[in-house]
Amino acid sequence: MKNYIKLFTASTLLILSSCSNDFLETAPVTEKVTENFYKTPKDAFEGLVSVYDVLQQVGGWADLQMITEEASDNCFGGFGTADGAGALDWDRFLYGSDLEMNNPIWQTCYKGIYRANILLENLDKVNWGTDTALKTKYEAEARFLRAHFHFELARIFGDIVALDHTIKTEELYSPRVAPEVTYALIANDLKFAAANLGTENYSQPENPNYGRITKWAAEAYLAKAFLFYTDYYNKTDLAGVVTKAEAVTSINDVVNTSGHALIADYSRLWLAASLANYAGEGNTEMVWAVRYNSSGKGDWGLHEGNRLSVLIAPRGGNIGPYASGWGGCPVTPSLYNAYENGDTRRDATIINFAGEGLDFDPAPNKRDQRQFTGYSWKKYCPITNAAGEAIVTANGGNFQIDNYEDYAVIRFADVLLMAAELNLGTNVGYAKTCLDRVRDRAFKNAAHRVPVAITSIMNERRLELALEGQRYFDLIRQSPEVAKAAIDNVNSDSQFNVTFRTETLGWFALPQSQIILSNGSIKQNPGW
């Protein structure tokens, strides 16, 4: 068995595949194989880029952000009245119209894990000369990304097959492992990254390293993993690897030392909310983001653009400053109404068609919008230019695949709210200060502060991080019962009825193809 590496230009530098050529005694002339590729630091860098490249491939149809916002109390399913029922299944916790509905996340995350493991297993083959620090840096970035892909899988599916190496033939039917095994791998990888990356802050305009992993991203991610694991599984530490005191130290270090900060105006974080006043993607609040751009110019084989944007944009044509999309995941009235008067985040997060004087007719012979609520995503929505044309198409791109707004994985506001939560039991004053900073920015004054408690922190997380792929996990980590109380919706119009099924324990259905391929070693999740 030989792992072949095909070299390309631009972002997709490496595509790794497997091929059997037992008769071949020499390396191919036109292709490089893993066994002879990794020789120089440049080779290692190309391998690292191939791991980062998978991040862009996760976004789009059936990605984590889309399906978990749809599954939460923030959104319904939406799309068009003629679209298949499958688009509603995540919202209604159904499984049957598409048994592969969750396969994109499964396949893409394991692709990222595979690429990270290939790189990690070959770093020792590289001639680093005297620059061993560069080897450690690449290892830290690759291990962070491996942890990230494992964490995404574990939050969606529960028990998974954790892989700290490329699998051998005899391991093809490996069973899923207990959560403590997966999270121990995640924790150790994140600890290594935090300990071995420098103190650089890449969140600066035009910084060429913006989007790369930093010490601060690793420390913040460690706290995020700690909170989810200890809450959901009712544990006191992160898989025996990270204590609560260590998690507190990590998150406080990001708050106090990283140089990251809140920008003054919440709306400037989001392109459609601020337009010409947009702060830009390299702003100081972005601790870590998945970078997108419009350089693909309509090439579906590339994954340069943000493919979620078109899914959630207003259906049926451009309207006002907002470019056209497919009308997926319409925002629930409960989210819109959860914001208090004066909270600037509401109108920066959500399009209120009537409130903004936009004539949106959802009728089938008009815009054909299913589950119309009057509200849509403003975050990540593509925009039009002064002539009313979508900017991405005006610049030669495809409106479906070339949108360019980065996905904020961890913002400094999230860091502050995690710090408030983790410090709640030991340093209430510090926890209160962190919570106050978020609310003061939201209202642009200090008159709307609230007592610090787990309920107020969780409510703040919903309002601050709405439509950013956080809400569903914040619900299920408290308990399936808490999730059900928030998500269940009974309406006189049955199209909006939603029933969260606690028997699923909050986990999504495994792709049927993966169960079949496992040869019986993997069973379907409970409730599916």
N, C-alpha and C positions, 0 to 999 in steps of 0.2 A: 504494500500500500504506500502510495506517495501522495503527499499533500502538495498540490500544484498552486502556484501563485502567478496570476496573470497581472501584468503591470499595465495600468492606465494612467491618464493624466487627470488633472483637476481633483475633485474631492474623493472620487472612488478610486483610490490608489491601488487597493488590493482587493481581489476577490478570491477567496479561498474555497477550494473544492477538493473532492477526493476522487482518486482514480486508481484502478488496479492495473499495473503493468509489470507483472512479475518477470516477464521475459526481458525487460529493459535493464541493461547493465550500466548504461551511462546516462548522465543527465540530459534532458531534452535540449536541443539547440535553441528552439524558439521560446521556450518557457522555462521559468525558474521554479524549482521545487523548494519546499521549506528546508530540506536538508542542506541545500547549498546557497540559499538566499541570504541568510543573516550573517554578514561579514563586517559591515561598517556601521558607524553610528547613523549614517544616512539611511541605511536599510532598516535599522531599528525604528527610526522616526517614521518611515513609510508604514511600517507595521503598526505603530501607534496611531497614525492617522486613520488606518483602516478600522481601528476599534472605535475611534470618535465618529467615523462616518456612519456607523450604525445608528447613532442617536437621531440623525435626520430621518432615517427610514422608519422609525417607530411612529412618527407623527402621521396623522391622516385618518382615513376610514378605520373604524374599530380600534383606534389607539386608546391608550389609558386615559388621557384627558377627556376624550369624547364620551367613552362608555361609562366612566365613573361619574361624570357630571350628570349624564342622563339617568344613571341609577340613583343618584342622590335626590334630595328635595329641592335642588336648584333648577332642574330642567325636566321637561318631558321629552318624548322621542322626536316628534315633528317630522320634517321633510314634506314631500308632496302627497296629495291625496291618492295618487296613482302608484306611489312607491310601495314596495312590498312590506309585509308586516314585520319582516326581520329587523327593520330599523327601530321598531318599538319594543323589541324583546328585552333589551337591557333595561328600559324604563319599567317594564311590567314584570320583570324577573321570570321570563318565559324562555323555553328552550325547545326547539323542534323545527321551526321554519328554516333554520340554518345551523346545522350541527358543527359547522366550522367557524361560527361567528367570532370566536375568541382566538382563532389560530394566528392571526397577524401578530398579536402580542407575544404569544408563545414562541413562534418561529423567529421573530426578529430579536427578541431578548436572548434566545439561545445562540443566535448568530453572533451577537455581541460578546457573549461569554466565550464562545469558541475562538473568536479572533483574539480576545484578551489572553486566553490560555496559550494559543500558538505563540504570541509574542513573548509571554513570560517564560515559556519553556526554551526559548532560543536566545535570550539575552546573553547567556554565558558564551555563546558562539561568536559574539561580536568582539572585534578588536577595539577596545575602548581607549587604548593607550593609557595616558595618565588621567583621563577624564572619567573616573569611576563615579563621580557625583552625577554625571548625566545618566549613567545606567540606572542609578538609584531613583532619579527623578522619573524616568520612563517607567520603571517598575511601579512606582507609587501611583502614577496616572493610570496605568493599566489595571492595577488592583482596585483603585477607586471605581473605574468603569465596570469591572467585573462585579463589584459589590452592588453598584447601581442596577445592573441588569437582573441580578439575583433578587434584589429588593422589590423591583417592579413585579417580577413573577410571583414572589411570595405574598405580596399584598393583594394580588388579584386571585391567585389560585390556592393559597394556603400551603400545604405540603407540596414540595417540588423536588426534582432531581438536582441536587447541588453538585456543581462540577468545579473542582479546583485544578483540573488537568484535562487534556484532551482524551476522550474516552478511547479505549481499545475495543477490538471486535468483541471480546468476551463480556464487555460492559454495556453492550447495546441495549440490553433489556434491564437496565438498572431500575430498581423501584424508587419511589419517592422516599425522602428521608424525613425524620422528625424535625419540627421547626427549629429546635435548638441546634441541630447540626447546620442547617442553612444559615441561621443567624450568627452562629459562631464564625463561619466563613466570612459573612458580611462584616461583622465587627472587627475581625482581625485585619481584613483588607483595609477598612477605613482607618483603623488605628495606624497601620503602616503608612498610609497616605498622609495622615495628619502629622506624623512624626518625621516624615522625610521630604515634605515639600516646603519651599521657602515661604517667606512672609509677604511675597508680592501680592498686590491687589491689581488685577487686570481690568477692573471695571472703570475704564477711563476712555474717553472718546478716541477712536481710531487706534486703540492699542491692538497690535497684531496678535497678541496672546489672549485677547478677550474670548471667553468660551472654554479656555483650558482650565483644568482642575487646579485649585489652589489649596493651601493648608486650611484656609477659612471655609471653603466649600466642604472639605473632608470633616472638619470639626462640626459644622452645622449638620451635615448628613448623618454623622454619628449620633447626634442628639435626636434627629428625626427617627432613625431606626430604633433607638432606645425607647422612645415614647410609644411607637407603634407596638413593638414586641412586648414590652412590659405591661402595657395596657391590655392588649388583646389576650395575651396568654396569662395575665395576672401573675407576673414574675417581678422579682425585686431587682434583677440585673439583666444585662443583655447577654444571654446565653453563656453566663459564667465568664465573659470576657471583659465587659465594661460595667463597672458599678455605677450607681446613681451619682455618687460624688464625682466620678470621672466624667460622666455626661454633663453634670453641672459645670465643671471646670472647662470643658470643651466649649459649651455654648456661651458661657460668660466671656471666654477668651475672644470669641468672634464679636460679641457686643462691645467689649472694652478696647480691643487691640487691633482689629482688622482694618480699620479705616473706612469700612463700609458705613453708610448712614442712610437715613430716609431723605428722599428729595422733598422739597417743601410742599409741592403741589401734587397730590395723588393722581390727578388726571393726566399729568405730563408723562406718566409711566406708559400710557397706552396710546397708540397711534391714532385710532379713531376718536378718542376722547379729547385729544389736544390738537390734532391736525398740524398746523404750522408751528405750534408751540411744543411739539413733541420733544421730550428730553433726550431721545436717542437711546439706542440699545446699550451703549457702553456707559451707562450712568452708575453712580456710586451705590445705588440700592441693589443692583444685580450681583448677588453672591455667586450664582452659577446659572447659566442659561444655555439652552440648545440653540445654536446659531443657524439662521436661515438666510438665504439670499435669493435673488431672482435671476441668477446667471444661467439657470437651466434652459431658459428661452423655449419652453414648450417641449423639451426632451423628457418623455415619460420614463426613460431609462435612468435618468439622474434623479437624485433626491435632494436637491438643493433648497427647494422652497418649502414653506409651511403649508401642508396640505389639509390642515384642520380648518384654516380660515374660510375656505370656500364652503365647507360643510355647514358652518354656523351663520354665515352671512345671510342677509334678507333674501328671500326667494322671489323670483319673478322679474329681476331687473334692478338696475341701480336705483337708489332712492335717497334723495338728499346727498349728504357726503359719503354715504355708505355704498360700497360696490356690491354687486349681485353675487348670490350664492345659492345654496340648496335648502336653506331654512331648517336645518337640523337643530335639535336640542333647544326649542323655544324656552325662554326663561319663565319660571313659575311666578305667579302673583305673590306667593308666599315669600320668595326671596326679595322681590321688589319692595314689598310692604314691611320687610324686616328692618329696613333702614329707617332711622329717625329723621325727622325734619332737620335740615342743616348738615347732614352727613354727605360730604362731597363725593364719597365713594359710589353712591347709588347711580348718579348720572354719568359717572366715569366708567361704570361697569356694565350698565344696561341701557339699551335703546328703548325708549318709551315712544312708540310711533305716534300716538295721539298727542302726548305731551310735547313732542317736538314738531307738531304740525305736519306730520308726514302721512299722506293718504295711502294706507296699506290696505288693499282689499284682498282678503284671503280666499275669496270664492274660487271654485275650480276653474271657471272660465276667465279668471283674472290672474292672481298670483299663485293660486293652487297651493295654499299653505295648510298643511294638516296641523291640528292641535294649536290653532292660533290663540295666543294669550294676550297679544298686544305688546309683548316684550321680546327682545332679542339680545344677543351678545353684542356689547360694544368692545369689550376686550377681544383682541385678535381679529376684529372685523376689518376686512380690506376697505380701502377708501378710494374716492374718485378725485379727479383733478378739477380745476376751475371750469373746464369744458364739460364736466359731467361724465367723463370717461374713466373707467377703472385705471388707476395709475399703473398697475402691473401690465395691463394690455397696451397702454400707451407707450410703455417702455419696451415693447416687443415680447412680452412674456405671455404665458397662458394663464387665464384667470383661475384655473383649477389647481395648478401645481406650482406656480411661481411666486406666490405671496411670500413676503420676506420678514414679517415680524417674528422676532425670536421668542421662544417659549421660556418663560421664567420658571426654572425648576425650584430655586431657592432665592427669595428676596430677603432683604434685611428686615422687613416687617415681619416675615415668618420667623426669622431668628429671634427678634424681640419677643414674639408671642411664645415661642418654645422656651425662651429664657424665663418668661413669666411663669409658665407652667412648671418648669423644673425647679425653680427657686421657691415655689409656693409654700412648701412645707418647712423650709429652713431659713429663708431670707425674704420675708413678706414685703419689706420695704423696697428691696431691689425688684421683686416681682411686680409690685405696684408701679414703680418707675417705668419699667419696660412696657407695661400695658398702657400707661398714661401717654407715653410717647406716640404710640400708634393712634390712640383716640384723639389726641391733641392735633395731630396732622390731619386726621379725617374731618374734624370740625373747624380747623384753623383757629382754635382757641382752647383754653383749659377749662371751659365751663361744662363739659360733658363727661367728666371723669366718673367712673363707676367703681364700686368696691371690687377688689381683686379676689377672685374665687374661680374654681374650675369652670363653673357655669358661665361666668362673664368672659373668661378666656376663650372657651369654646364658641361662644356667640360671636366674639370678636374675630376669631379665625374664619367663621363663615362669612362675615361681612367684608373683611379685609382681603381674603383669598378666594372669593367667589369666582367660579369659572376657571380656576387655575389647577384643577385636578386634585384638590386637597379634601374637599368636604366629605366625600363618601368614606374615606379612610378615617377621618376624624369621628365619624359616626360609628363605624363598626368596631373601632378600637375601644370605644366605651362599652359596647355590648350590642349583640343583635337586637335586643329589646329596645335599646335607645334608638338604634337605626330605624326600627319599625315605627316607633312613635313619631319620628320626624318625617319619614318618607311616605307612609300610608296616606292616601288621598281619596276621599269619597266626594263625588261631585254629581250634581244633577245631570250633567252632561257626561255620559259614561266613557267617552273617549279620554277623559282625564283621570279615570279611576286607576289607582295604583295600590298594589298590596305587596309589601316587602315580606318575603317568606323566610322566617327565622330558621327553618330547617336547613337552609343553605349555609348557615353560620356566617353569611356575608360573602362567601367565596363565589366566584364565577364558575360557570361550567367549563370543564376541560374540553378541548377540541376532540371530536370523535376520532379523527384520524390518528391522533397521538395515542389514544387508548388502544386502537387496533394495532398500530405499529409497535407498541410495547410488548406485544405477545402475552398479554395477561398480567404483566407486572404493575401496570398502572390502572387503577379503578376510578370511576367517575366520582366527582365530589358529592357529598351528601345533598339531598334535596333536588338533584338533577337527574 
